[in-house]
Every structure is written in structure tokens, then in C-alpha cells.
Amino acid sequence: MDLVLVPARWLAEPIARVLGADGRTRQDRRDEVMQDLTLPGDDIDDLGLRHIARSAAWFVILAAGFFLSMAVAIPISLFVKELSDPAFFGAALFSFFLFFMACLHGAKALIVHYLPEHWWNPRNRVWRVAMLAQLPDLAVALALAYVIATSVVSD
């Protein structure tokens, strides 16, 4: 299960606008976005396009998710004072996780497009895992988000 695909289906139209999709109809643009998000990454250009699309998708999800998390955290902090810190901790954790995933895929796109191939080998098994595996990205993102959220919300 790819974590970005479910929210990307719901937000495909804003993602298509960010990416400048070429389709004539809304459905064509949505299909183009979903195709770019699910490219296999066998070719270097496909791998770069996959990460650019995923970075844009994570940033659009971040924009929607930040406002949603604040819409939940602010009323909780106003009406239930004892839950104020956990509410903002959850909002910070969620927002930083989304931000880190967007930046991570942006960095991967930069590596694919601008780092010389003699510094990284797209056919090497370790590099393939680093570029395509989602679980290590999620683990690092959640760990960093926890550290950042703890430091932001702590007294």
C-alpha cells in the first residue's frame, strides 16, 4: 500500500494544477497525475518524474492537512484546556511528517536529475531501495516528526 495514493486521489485536481498537467478535461489531468505518481522508476527520467509528482502531492496534502489539523487543535485548546498540549503535539507531528515527506521526495528528484551518475548508481540494489522503498522514508519521517513535535510543544 502506497501511503500517498489515497489522499492524492482526493486531491488530484490541485496536484494537477501544481504540476501543470496537460489534460483537456479534469479526468485527463487526474489520470496523468495518478500515472506520474505510480511510475515504476525503471528509467532515470521516470524516477525523477515520480519523485517530482510525489513531492508536489505531499506539499498539497500538507497544505490541506495543516489547515485541517489546526481546525481541530485550536477548538480543542480553547474549550478543553487539559488537552491543549496533546492537540498541538498531534498537529505538529502530522504537519512535520507531511513536510518531511514532501522535502524528501524533492531531494530524491534533485539527486536523480542533478547528481552525476558516477556518484550514485541507479542499478545498484541499495540505491534502488533508497529511491523506491517507502518504509524507510516513513520510519525516518515519523521519528523526526516525533522529535520536532516534542521539542515544539514541550514547556
DSSP file (Angstrom, degrees, kcal/mol; ACC not computed):
  #  RESIDUE AA STRUCTURE BP1 BP2  ACC     N-H-->O    O-->H-N    N-H-->O    O-->H-N    TCO  KAPPA ALPHA  PHI   PSI    X-CA   Y-CA   Z-CA
    1    1 A M              0   0    0      0, 0.0     2,-0.6     0, 0.0     3,-0.0   0.000 360.0 360.0 360.0 125.0    0.0    0.0    0.0
    2    2 A D    >>  -     0   0    0      1,-0.1     3,-0.8     2,-0.0     4,-0.6  -0.810 360.0-149.7 -92.9 122.4    1.4    3.3   -1.1
    3    3 A L  T 34 S+     0   0    0     -2,-0.6     3,-0.2     1,-0.2    -1,-0.1   0.774  90.4  52.3 -67.4 -29.3    0.6    6.0    1.5
    4    4 A V  T 3> S+     0   0    0      1,-0.2     4,-1.7     2,-0.1    -1,-0.2   0.713  93.9  72.3 -81.6 -19.5    0.4    8.9   -0.9
    5    5 A L  H <> S+     0   0    0     -3,-0.8     4,-1.7     2,-0.2    -1,-0.2   0.863  91.2  53.6 -70.5 -37.3   -2.0    7.4   -3.4
    6    6 A V  H  X S+     0   0    0     -4,-0.6     4,-1.2    -3,-0.2     3,-0.4   0.968 115.9  36.8 -65.9 -53.4   -5.2    7.6   -1.3
    7    7 A P  H  > S+     0   0    0      0, 0.0     4,-2.1     0, 0.0    -1,-0.2   0.841 113.2  60.5 -67.8 -27.5   -5.1   11.3   -0.4
    8    8 A A  H  < S+     0   0    0     -4,-1.7    -2,-0.2     1,-0.2     7,-0.2   0.836  99.6  55.8 -67.0 -31.1   -3.7   12.0   -3.9
    9    9 A R  H >< S+     0   0    0     -4,-1.7     3,-0.7    -3,-0.4    -1,-0.2   0.909 111.0  44.2 -63.9 -41.0   -6.8   10.6   -5.5
   10   10 A W  H 3< S+     0   0    0     -4,-1.2     3,-0.3     1,-0.2    -2,-0.2   0.851 123.3  36.2 -71.1 -34.2   -8.9   13.0   -3.4
   11   11 A L  T 3X S+     0   0    0     -4,-2.1     4,-2.0     1,-0.2    -1,-0.2   0.019  79.0 120.0-108.4  26.2   -6.6   16.0   -4.1
   12   12 A A  H <> S+     0   0    0     -3,-0.7     4,-2.5     1,-0.2    -1,-0.2   0.843  70.5  56.9 -63.4 -34.7   -5.7   15.1   -7.7
   13   13 A E  H  > S+     0   0    0     -3,-0.3     4,-1.8     2,-0.2    -1,-0.2   0.947 110.0  42.2 -66.2 -48.6   -7.1   18.3   -9.2
   14   14 A P  H  > S+     0   0    0      0, 0.0     4,-2.1     0, 0.0    -1,-0.2   0.888 115.1  52.0 -64.6 -35.3   -4.9   20.7   -7.0
   15   15 A I  H  X S+     0   0    0     -4,-2.0     4,-2.5     1,-0.2    -2,-0.2   0.905 107.7  52.0 -64.5 -40.3   -1.9   18.4   -7.6
   16   16 A A  H  X>S+     0   0    0     -4,-2.5     5,-2.4     1,-0.2     4,-1.2   0.872 108.6  51.2 -63.6 -36.6   -2.5   18.6  -11.3
   17   17 A R  H  <5S+     0   0    0     -4,-1.8    -1,-0.2     2,-0.2    -2,-0.2   0.905 110.7  47.9 -66.7 -40.4   -2.6   22.4  -11.1
   18   18 A V  H  <5S+     0   0    0     -4,-2.1    -2,-0.2     1,-0.2    -1,-0.2   0.913 117.0  42.4 -64.9 -42.5    0.7   22.5   -9.2
   19   19 A L  H  <5S-     0   0    0     -4,-2.5    -1,-0.2    -5,-0.2    -2,-0.2   0.629 108.7-124.0 -80.1 -13.6    2.3   20.1  -11.7
   20   20 A G  T  <5 -     0   0    0     -4,-1.2    -3,-0.2    -5,-0.2    -4,-0.1   0.935  33.4-159.6  70.1  46.7    0.8   21.8  -14.7
   21   21 A A      < -     0   0    0     -5,-2.4    -1,-0.1     1,-0.1     8,-0.1  -0.267  11.5-141.9 -62.5 146.7   -0.8   18.7  -16.1
   22   22 A D        +     0   0    0      6,-0.1    -1,-0.1     7,-0.1     7,-0.1   0.458  52.8 127.4 -92.9  -3.0   -1.7   18.9  -19.8
   23   23 A G        -     0   0    0      5,-0.1     6,-0.1     1,-0.1    -2,-0.0  -0.149  55.1-140.9 -62.1 150.6   -5.0   17.1  -20.0
   24   24 A R  S    S+     0   0    0      4,-0.0     2,-0.2     5,-0.0    -1,-0.1   0.859  85.0  40.0 -77.8 -36.9   -8.0   18.8  -21.6
   25   25 A T  S  > S-     0   0    0      1,-0.1     4,-2.0     0, 0.0     5,-0.2  -0.644  89.8-109.7-109.1 168.0  -10.6   17.5  -19.1
   26   26 A R  H  > S+     0   0    0     -2,-0.2     4,-2.5     1,-0.2     5,-0.2   0.903 120.0  52.9 -61.0 -40.7  -10.4   17.2  -15.3
   27   27 A Q  H  > S+     0   0    0      1,-0.2     4,-2.6     2,-0.2    -1,-0.2   0.885 106.6  52.4 -65.1 -38.5  -10.4   13.4  -15.7
   28   28 A D  H  > S+     0   0    0      2,-0.2     4,-2.1     1,-0.2    -1,-0.2   0.912 111.6  46.5 -62.3 -42.5   -7.4   13.6  -18.1
   29   29 A R  H  X S+     0   0    0     -4,-2.0     4,-2.2     2,-0.2    -2,-0.2   0.899 112.5  49.8 -67.2 -40.2   -5.4   15.7  -15.6
   30   30 A R  H  X S+     0   0    0     -4,-2.5     4,-2.5     1,-0.2     5,-0.2   0.920 111.2  49.2 -62.9 -43.7   -6.3   13.4  -12.7
   31   31 A D  H  X S+     0   0    0     -4,-2.6     4,-2.2     1,-0.2    -2,-0.2   0.888 110.0  51.5 -63.4 -39.0   -5.3   10.3  -14.7
   32   32 A E  H  X S+     0   0    0     -4,-2.1     4,-2.4     2,-0.2    -1,-0.2   0.911 110.4  48.6 -64.8 -41.9   -2.0   12.0  -15.7
   33   33 A V  H  X S+     0   0    0     -4,-2.2     4,-2.3     2,-0.2    -2,-0.2   0.941 112.6  47.3 -62.8 -47.2   -1.3   12.8  -12.0
   34   34 A M  H  X S+     0   0    0     -4,-2.5     4,-1.2     1,-0.2    -1,-0.2   0.864 111.7  51.5 -64.8 -34.8   -2.0    9.2  -10.9
   35   35 A Q  H  < S+     0   0    0     -4,-2.2     3,-0.3    -5,-0.2    -1,-0.2   0.921 110.5  48.2 -66.7 -42.9    0.1    7.8  -13.7
   36   36 A D  H >< S+     0   0    0     -4,-2.4     3,-0.9     1,-0.2    -2,-0.2   0.872 109.9  53.0 -64.8 -36.5    3.1   10.1  -12.7
   37   37 A L  H 3< S+     0   0    0     -4,-2.3    -1,-0.2     1,-0.2    -2,-0.2   0.776 113.2  43.6 -69.3 -25.4    2.7    9.1   -9.0
   38   38 A T  T 3< S+     0   0    0     -4,-1.2    -1,-0.2    -3,-0.3    -2,-0.2   0.177  76.5 139.3-109.4  17.6    2.8    5.3   -9.8
   39   39 A L    <   -     0   0    0     -3,-0.9    -3,-0.1    -4,-0.1    -4,-0.0  -0.356  55.8-131.0 -59.1 141.5    5.6    5.3  -12.4
   40   40 A P        -     0   0    0      0, 0.0    -1,-0.1     0, 0.0     7,-0.1   0.761  26.5-132.2 -70.6 -24.0    7.9    2.2  -11.7
   41   41 A G        +     0   0    0      2,-0.0     6,-0.1     1,-0.0    -2,-0.1   0.734  63.2 133.3  81.2  21.8   11.1    4.2  -11.8
   42   42 A D        +     0   0    0      4,-0.0     2,-0.3     5,-0.0     3,-0.0   0.868  66.9  52.6 -71.5 -35.6   12.9    1.8  -14.2
   43   43 A D  S  > S-     0   0    0      1,-0.1     4,-2.5     0, 0.0     5,-0.2  -0.732  88.1-125.5 -98.9 148.3   14.2    4.7  -16.3
   44   44 A I  H  > S+     0   0    0     -2,-0.3     4,-2.4     1,-0.2     5,-0.2   0.896 112.2  50.2 -62.6 -40.3   16.0    7.7  -14.7
   45   45 A D  H  > S+     0   0    0      2,-0.2     4,-2.5     1,-0.2    -1,-0.2   0.901 111.5  48.2 -65.2 -39.9   13.6   10.2  -16.2
   46   46 A D  H  > S+     0   0    0      2,-0.2     4,-2.6     1,-0.2    -2,-0.2   0.901 110.8  51.6 -64.6 -40.3   10.6    8.2  -14.9
   47   47 A L  H  X S+     0   0    0     -4,-2.5     4,-2.0     2,-0.2    -2,-0.2   0.916 111.5  46.7 -63.4 -43.3   12.2    8.0  -11.5
   48   48 A G  H  X S+     0   0    0     -4,-2.4     4,-2.3     2,-0.2    -2,-0.2   0.923 113.4  48.1 -64.4 -44.3   12.7   11.8  -11.4
   49   49 A L  H  X S+     0   0    0     -4,-2.5     4,-2.6     1,-0.2     5,-0.2   0.882 108.9  55.1 -63.3 -38.5    9.2   12.5  -12.6
   50   50 A R  H  X S+     0   0    0     -4,-2.6     4,-2.2     1,-0.2    -1,-0.2   0.928 111.4  43.6 -59.5 -45.6    7.8   10.1  -10.0
   51   51 A H  H  X S+     0   0    0     -4,-2.0     4,-2.4     2,-0.2    -2,-0.2   0.848 112.2  52.0 -73.7 -32.9    9.6   11.9   -7.2
   52   52 A I  H  X S+     0   0    0     -4,-2.3     4,-2.4     2,-0.2    -2,-0.2   0.935 112.7  46.3 -64.5 -45.0    8.6   15.4   -8.5
   53   53 A A  H  X S+     0   0    0     -4,-2.6     4,-2.4     1,-0.2    -2,-0.2   0.906 113.8  48.3 -63.5 -41.6    5.0   14.3   -8.7
   54   54 A R  H  X S+     0   0    0     -4,-2.2     4,-2.8    -5,-0.2    -1,-0.2   0.886 110.0  51.8 -68.1 -37.8    5.2   12.8   -5.2
   55   55 A S  H  X S+     0   0    0     -4,-2.4     4,-2.2    50,-0.2    -2,-0.2   0.939 111.8  46.3 -63.0 -45.9    6.8   15.9   -3.8
   56   56 A A  H  X S+     0   0    0     -4,-2.4     4,-2.3     2,-0.2    -2,-0.2   0.903 112.5  51.4 -61.9 -40.6    4.1   18.1   -5.2
   57   57 A A  H  X S+     0   0    0     -4,-2.4     4,-2.6     1,-0.2    -2,-0.2   0.932 109.9  48.3 -63.1 -45.3    1.4   15.6   -3.9
   58   58 A W  H  X S+     0   0    0     -4,-2.8     4,-2.4     1,-0.2    -1,-0.2   0.880 111.0  51.5 -64.2 -36.7    2.9   15.7   -0.4
   59   59 A F  H  X S+     0   0    0     -4,-2.2     4,-2.3     2,-0.2    -1,-0.2   0.902 111.3  46.7 -67.1 -39.3    3.0   19.5   -0.4
   60   60 A V  H  X S+     0   0    0     -4,-2.3     4,-2.2     2,-0.2     5,-0.2   0.909 113.3  49.1 -67.1 -40.7   -0.6   19.7   -1.5
   61   61 A I  H  X S+     0   0    0     -4,-2.6     4,-3.3     1,-0.2    -2,-0.2   0.888 109.9  52.9 -63.6 -38.3   -1.5   17.2    1.2
   62   62 A L  H  X S+     0   0    0     -4,-2.4     4,-2.9     2,-0.2     5,-0.3   0.923 107.3  51.2 -61.2 -45.2    0.5   19.3    3.7
   63   63 A A  H  X S+     0   0    0     -4,-2.3     4,-1.3     1,-0.2    -2,-0.2   0.928 117.5  38.5 -60.1 -45.4   -1.5   22.4    2.7
   64   64 A A  H  X S+     0   0    0     -4,-2.2     4,-1.9     1,-0.2    -2,-0.2   0.912 117.8  49.8 -70.4 -42.2   -4.8   20.7    3.3
   65   65 A G  H  X S+     0   0    0     -4,-3.3     4,-2.9    -5,-0.2     5,-0.2   0.844 105.7  55.4 -68.5 -35.2   -3.6   18.7    6.3
   66   66 A F  H  X S+     0   0    0     -4,-2.9     4,-2.4     2,-0.2     5,-0.2   0.947 110.9  44.2 -63.3 -47.5   -2.2   21.7    8.1
   67   67 A F  H  X S+     0   0    0     -4,-1.3     4,-2.1    -5,-0.3    -1,-0.2   0.884 114.6  50.4 -65.5 -36.5   -5.4   23.6    8.0
   68   68 A L  H  X S+     0   0    0     -4,-1.9     4,-1.1     2,-0.2    -2,-0.2   0.928 111.4  47.3 -65.2 -44.6   -7.4   20.5    9.0
   69   69 A S  H  X S+     0   0    0     -4,-2.9     4,-2.9     1,-0.2    -2,-0.2   0.877 113.8  47.6 -66.9 -36.4   -5.1   19.8   12.0
   70   70 A M  H  X S+     0   0    0     -4,-2.4     4,-2.3     1,-0.2    -1,-0.2   0.862 106.0  58.4 -70.6 -34.3   -5.3   23.4   13.1
   71   71 A A  H  < S+     0   0    0     -4,-2.1    -1,-0.2    -5,-0.2    -2,-0.2   0.767 115.6  37.0 -64.9 -23.6   -9.1   23.4   12.7
   72   72 A V  H  X S+     0   0    0     -4,-1.1     4,-1.5    -3,-0.2    -2,-0.2   0.859 117.9  48.1 -90.7 -44.2   -9.1   20.5   15.2
   73   73 A A  H  X S+     0   0    0     -4,-2.9     4,-2.5     1,-0.2     5,-0.2   0.875 106.8  54.5 -70.1 -38.9   -6.3   21.6   17.5
   74   74 A I  H  X S+     0   0    0     -4,-2.3     4,-1.9     2,-0.2    -1,-0.2   0.945 109.9  44.3 -66.7 -48.7   -7.5   25.2   18.1
   75   75 A P  H  > S+     0   0    0      0, 0.0     4,-2.4     0, 0.0     5,-0.4   0.897 113.5  52.7 -62.4 -35.7  -11.0   24.5   19.2
   76   76 A I  H  X S+     0   0    0     -4,-1.5     4,-2.7     1,-0.2     7,-0.3   0.936 110.3  47.3 -62.7 -43.7   -9.7   21.7   21.5
   77   77 A S  H  < S+     0   0    0     -4,-2.5    -1,-0.2     1,-0.2     7,-0.2   0.816 114.3  48.1 -68.3 -29.0   -7.3   24.1   23.1
   78   78 A L  H  < S+     0   0    0     -4,-1.9     3,-0.2    -5,-0.2    -1,-0.2   0.878 124.6  26.6 -76.7 -37.9  -10.0   26.8   23.5
   79   79 A F  H  < S+     0   0    0     -4,-2.4     2,-0.5     1,-0.2    -2,-0.2   0.739 126.8  39.0-102.0 -25.1  -12.6   24.5   25.1
   80   80 A V    ><  -     0   0    0     -4,-2.7     3,-1.5    -5,-0.4    -1,-0.2  -0.792  64.7-177.6-127.8  88.9  -10.7   21.7   26.7
   81   81 A K  G >  S+     0   0    0     -2,-0.5     3,-1.4     1,-0.3     4,-0.4   0.817  78.7  58.7 -60.1 -35.2   -7.6   23.3   28.3
   82   82 A E  G 3  S+     0   0    0      1,-0.3    -1,-0.3     2,-0.1     3,-0.1   0.692 106.3  49.5 -72.1 -15.8   -6.1   20.0   29.6
   83   83 A L  G <> S+     0   0    0     -3,-1.5     4,-2.0    -7,-0.3    -1,-0.3   0.281  82.4  98.9-100.6   9.4   -6.0   18.6   26.0
   84   84 A S  H <> S+     0   0    0     -3,-1.4     4,-2.3     2,-0.2     5,-0.2   0.942  82.6  45.8 -63.9 -49.4   -4.3   21.6   24.6
   85   85 A D  H  > S+     0   0    0     -4,-0.4     4,-2.4     1,-0.2     5,-0.2   0.934 114.3  47.0 -63.3 -46.9   -0.7   20.2   24.6
   86   86 A P  H  > S+     0   0    0      0, 0.0     4,-2.4     0, 0.0    -1,-0.2   0.876 111.5  53.0 -62.1 -33.9   -1.7   16.8   23.1
   87   87 A A  H  X S+     0   0    0     -4,-2.0     4,-2.0     2,-0.2    -2,-0.2   0.939 113.7  40.9 -66.0 -45.9   -3.8   18.5   20.4
   88   88 A F  H  X S+     0   0    0     -4,-2.3     4,-2.5     2,-0.2    -1,-0.2   0.816 112.2  56.5 -73.4 -28.9   -0.9   20.7   19.3
   89   89 A F  H  X S+     0   0    0     -4,-2.4     4,-2.7    -5,-0.2    -2,-0.2   0.936 109.5  46.2 -63.4 -45.6    1.5   17.9   19.6
   90   90 A G  H  X S+     0   0    0     -4,-2.4     4,-2.5     2,-0.2    -2,-0.2   0.900 113.1  49.4 -63.3 -40.7   -0.6   15.8   17.2
   91   91 A A  H  X S+     0   0    0     -4,-2.0     4,-2.6     2,-0.2     5,-0.2   0.911 113.6  45.9 -65.4 -41.9   -0.9   18.8   14.8
   92   92 A A  H  X S+     0   0    0     -4,-2.5     4,-2.7     2,-0.2     5,-0.3   0.911 113.2  49.8 -67.1 -41.9    2.8   19.4   14.9
   93   93 A L  H  X S+     0   0    0     -4,-2.7     4,-2.0    -5,-0.2    -2,-0.2   0.938 114.6  44.4 -60.4 -48.0    3.6   15.7   14.4
   94   94 A F  H  X S+     0   0    0     -4,-2.5     4,-2.0    -5,-0.2    -2,-0.2   0.926 115.7  46.5 -63.4 -47.2    1.2   15.4   11.5
   95   95 A S  H  X S+     0   0    0     -4,-2.6     4,-2.4     1,-0.2    -2,-0.2   0.913 113.4  46.9 -66.5 -43.6    2.3   18.6    9.8
   96   96 A F  H  X S+     0   0    0     -4,-2.7     4,-2.9    -5,-0.2     5,-0.2   0.883 109.2  55.5 -68.9 -34.9    6.0   17.9   10.1
   97   97 A F  H  X S+     0   0    0     -4,-2.0     4,-2.2    -5,-0.3    -1,-0.2   0.948 111.2  44.1 -58.4 -48.2    5.6   14.4    8.8
   98   98 A L  H  X S+     0   0    0     -4,-2.0     4,-2.1     1,-0.2    -2,-0.2   0.904 114.1  50.6 -63.6 -41.3    3.9   15.7    5.7
   99   99 A F  H  X S+     0   0    0     -4,-2.4     4,-2.5     1,-0.2     5,-0.2   0.917 110.5  49.0 -63.0 -43.9    6.5   18.4    5.3
  100  100 A F  H  X S+     0   0    0     -4,-2.9     4,-2.8     1,-0.2    -1,-0.2   0.906 110.0  50.7 -64.3 -41.6    9.4   16.0    5.6
  101  101 A M  H  X S+     0   0    0     -4,-2.2     4,-2.1    -5,-0.2    -1,-0.2   0.896 111.2  49.1 -64.3 -38.8    7.9   13.6    3.1
  102  102 A A  H  X S+     0   0    0     -4,-2.1     4,-1.8   -44,-0.2    -2,-0.2   0.937 114.7  44.0 -64.5 -46.2    7.5   16.4    0.6
  103  103 A C  H  X S+     0   0    0     -4,-2.5     4,-2.6     2,-0.2    -2,-0.2   0.875 110.9  55.4 -66.9 -37.1   11.0   17.6    1.1
  104  104 A L  H  X S+     0   0    0     -4,-2.8     4,-2.3     2,-0.2    -1,-0.2   0.926 109.6  44.9 -62.7 -45.5   12.4   14.1    1.0
  105  105 A H  H  X S+     0   0    0     -4,-2.1     4,-2.0     2,-0.2    -1,-0.2   0.842 112.0  53.6 -69.5 -31.4   10.8   13.4   -2.4
  106  106 A G  H  X S+     0   0    0     -4,-1.8     4,-2.0     2,-0.2    -2,-0.2   0.907 109.3  48.3 -64.8 -41.3   12.0   16.8   -3.7
  107  107 A A  H  X S+     0   0    0     -4,-2.6     4,-2.4     2,-0.2    -2,-0.2   0.887 109.6  52.4 -65.8 -38.3   15.6   15.9   -2.6
  108  108 A K  H  X S+     0   0    0     -4,-2.3     4,-2.5     2,-0.2    -1,-0.2   0.894 108.1  51.4 -63.9 -38.8   15.3   12.5   -4.3
  109  109 A A  H  X S+     0   0    0     -4,-2.0     4,-2.3     2,-0.2     5,-0.2   0.905 110.0  49.7 -64.0 -40.7   14.2   14.3   -7.5
  110  110 A L  H  X>S+     0   0    0     -4,-2.0     4,-2.9     2,-0.2     5,-0.7   0.902 110.2  50.5 -63.9 -40.7   17.2   16.6   -7.3
  111  111 A I  H  X5S+     0   0    0     -4,-2.4     4,-1.4     3,-0.2    -2,-0.2   0.938 112.0  47.5 -61.3 -46.7   19.5   13.6   -6.8
  112  112 A V  H  <5S+     0   0    0     -4,-2.5    -2,-0.2     1,-0.2    -1,-0.2   0.908 122.0  34.1 -61.9 -42.9   18.1   11.8   -9.8
  113  113 A H  H  <5S+     0   0    0     -4,-2.3    -2,-0.2    -5,-0.2    -1,-0.2   0.830 131.0  22.9 -86.3 -31.9   18.3   14.8  -12.1
  114  114 A Y  H  <5S+     0   0    0     -4,-2.9    -3,-0.2    -5,-0.2    -2,-0.1   0.669  93.4  90.8-116.5 -19.4   21.4   16.7  -10.9
  115  115 A L  S  <<S-     0   0    0     -4,-1.4     5,-0.1    -5,-0.7     0, 0.0  -0.679  84.2-110.4 -80.5 127.7   23.8   14.3   -9.1
  116  116 A P    >>  -     0   0    0      0, 0.0     3,-2.0     0, 0.0     4,-0.7  -0.246  21.5-123.3 -58.6 143.9   26.3   12.8  -11.6
  117  117 A E  T 34 S+     0   0    0      1,-0.3     3,-0.3     2,-0.2    -2,-0.0   0.728 107.9  66.5 -64.4 -22.3   25.7    9.1  -12.2
  118  118 A H  T 34 S+     0   0    0      1,-0.2    -1,-0.3     3,-0.1     3,-0.1   0.660 100.7  52.1 -74.7 -10.9   29.2    8.1  -11.1
  119  119 A W  T <4 S+     0   0    0     -3,-2.0     2,-0.3     1,-0.3    -1,-0.2   0.661 123.7  21.9 -92.3 -20.2   28.3    9.3   -7.6
  120  120 A W  S  < S-     0   0    0     -4,-0.7    -1,-0.3    -3,-0.3     3,-0.0  -0.994  71.6-144.0-145.6 144.6   25.2    7.1   -7.5
  121  121 A N    >   -     0   0    0     -2,-0.3     3,-1.6    -3,-0.1     6,-0.2  -0.923   0.9-160.9-113.8 111.3   24.2    4.1   -9.4
  122  122 A P  T 3  S+     0   0    0      0, 0.0    -1,-0.1     0, 0.0     9,-0.1   0.654  94.2  53.4 -67.4 -12.1   20.6    3.7  -10.4
  123  123 A R  T 3  S+     0   0    0      4,-0.0     2,-0.2    -3,-0.0   -81,-0.0   0.481  83.4 107.3 -98.5  -3.8   21.1    0.0  -11.0
  124  124 A N  S <> S-     0   0    0     -3,-1.6     4,-2.3     1,-0.1     5,-0.2  -0.548  72.4-133.0 -74.8 138.4   22.6   -0.7   -7.5
  125  125 A R  H  > S+     0   0    0     -2,-0.2     4,-2.0     1,-0.2     5,-0.2   0.870 104.5  50.5 -61.7 -39.7   20.3   -2.5   -5.2
  126  126 A V  H  > S+     0   0    0      1,-0.2     4,-2.4     2,-0.2    -1,-0.2   0.917 111.7  47.3 -67.1 -43.2   21.0   -0.2   -2.2
  127  127 A W  H  > S+     0   0    0     -6,-0.2     4,-2.2     2,-0.2    -2,-0.2   0.876 109.6  54.2 -66.0 -36.5   20.2    2.9   -4.3
  128  128 A R  H  X S+     0   0    0     -4,-2.3     4,-2.3     2,-0.2     5,-0.4   0.913 110.5  46.1 -63.2 -42.0   17.1    1.3   -5.7
  129  129 A V  H  X S+     0   0    0     -4,-2.0     4,-2.1     1,-0.2    -2,-0.2   0.918 112.6  51.0 -65.5 -42.2   15.8    0.7   -2.2
  130  130 A A  H  < S+     0   0    0     -4,-2.4    -2,-0.2     1,-0.2    -1,-0.2   0.853 117.8  38.7 -63.8 -34.0   16.8    4.2   -1.1
  131  131 A M  H  < S+     0   0    0     -4,-2.2    -1,-0.2    -5,-0.2    -2,-0.2   0.781 130.3  23.7 -88.0 -27.6   14.9    5.7   -4.1
  132  132 A L  H  < S+     0   0    0     -4,-2.3    -3,-0.2    -5,-0.2     2,-0.2   0.709  91.5  98.1-114.9 -24.9   11.8    3.5   -4.2
  133  133 A A     <  -     0   0    0     -4,-2.1     4,-0.4    -5,-0.4    -4,-0.0  -0.469  46.4-168.2 -73.9 136.7   11.2    1.9   -0.8
  134  134 A Q  S  > S+     0   0    0     -2,-0.2     4,-2.5     2,-0.1     5,-0.2   0.780  73.7  69.7 -93.5 -30.7    8.6    3.7    1.3
  135  135 A L  H  > S+     0   0    0      1,-0.2     4,-2.4     2,-0.2     5,-0.2   0.904  99.0  47.5 -61.9 -45.3    9.1    2.0    4.7
  136  136 A P  H  > S+     0   0    0      0, 0.0     4,-2.3     0, 0.0     5,-0.2   0.905 112.7  51.2 -62.7 -37.0   12.5    3.6    5.5
  137  137 A D  H  > S+     0   0    0     -4,-0.4     4,-2.6     1,-0.2    -2,-0.2   0.929 111.5  47.0 -61.9 -45.1   11.2    7.0    4.4
  138  138 A L  H  X S+     0   0    0     -4,-2.5     4,-2.7     2,-0.2     5,-0.2   0.898 111.4  50.8 -64.9 -41.1    8.1    6.6    6.7
  139  139 A A  H  X S+     0   0    0     -4,-2.4     4,-2.2     2,-0.2    -1,-0.2   0.930 114.1  43.1 -63.9 -45.8   10.2    5.5    9.7
  140  140 A V  H  X S+     0   0    0     -4,-2.3     4,-2.7     2,-0.2     5,-0.3   0.917 114.4  51.1 -66.3 -42.8   12.7    8.4    9.4
  141  141 A A  H  X S+     0   0    0     -4,-2.6     4,-2.5    -5,-0.2    -2,-0.2   0.919 112.3  45.7 -62.1 -44.1    9.8   10.9    8.8
  142  142 A L  H  X S+     0   0    0     -4,-2.7     4,-2.2     2,-0.2    -1,-0.2   0.901 113.3  49.7 -67.2 -39.8    7.9    9.6   11.9
  143  143 A A  H  X S+     0   0    0     -4,-2.2     4,-2.1    -5,-0.2    -2,-0.2   0.939 115.2  43.0 -64.0 -47.0   11.0    9.6   14.1
  144  144 A L  H  X S+     0   0    0     -4,-2.7     4,-2.8     1,-0.2     5,-0.2   0.891 112.6  53.2 -66.3 -38.7   12.0   13.1   13.1
  145  145 A A  H  X S+     0   0    0     -4,-2.5     4,-2.9    -5,-0.3     5,-0.2   0.897 108.7  50.3 -63.1 -39.4    8.4   14.4   13.4
  146  146 A Y  H  X S+     0   0    0     -4,-2.2     4,-2.3     2,-0.2    -2,-0.2   0.925 112.0  47.1 -63.7 -44.7    8.2   13.0   16.9
  147  147 A V  H  X S+     0   0    0     -4,-2.1     4,-2.1     2,-0.2    -2,-0.2   0.935 116.3  44.1 -63.2 -46.2   11.4   14.7   17.9
  148  148 A I  H  X S+     0   0    0     -4,-2.8     4,-2.2     2,-0.2    -2,-0.2   0.926 114.2  48.8 -65.2 -45.5   10.4   18.0   16.4
  149  149 A A  H  X S+     0   0    0     -4,-2.9     4,-2.3    -5,-0.2     5,-0.3   0.887 111.3  51.0 -63.4 -38.4    6.8   17.9   17.8
  150  150 A T  H  X S+     0   0    0     -4,-2.3     4,-1.8    -5,-0.2    -1,-0.2   0.911 112.1  46.1 -64.8 -42.0    8.2   17.1   21.2
  151  151 A S  H  < S+     0   0    0     -4,-2.1    -2,-0.2    -5,-0.2    -1,-0.2   0.825 114.8  47.8 -71.4 -30.2   10.6   20.0   21.1
  152  152 A V  H  < S+     0   0    0     -4,-2.2    -2,-0.2    -5,-0.2    -1,-0.2   0.896 119.4  36.0 -75.8 -40.9    7.9   22.4   19.8
  153  153 A V  H  < S+     0   0    0     -4,-2.3    -2,-0.2    -5,-0.2    -3,-0.2   0.718  92.9 103.3 -89.0 -22.2    5.2   21.5   22.3
  154  154 A S     <        0   0    0     -4,-1.8    -4,-0.0    -5,-0.3    -3,-0.0  -0.231 360.0 360.0 -65.6 152.5    7.3   20.9   25.4
  155  155 A D              0   0    0      0, 0.0    -1,-0.1     0, 0.0    -4,-0.1   0.460 360.0 360.0 -73.8 360.0    7.4   23.5   28.1
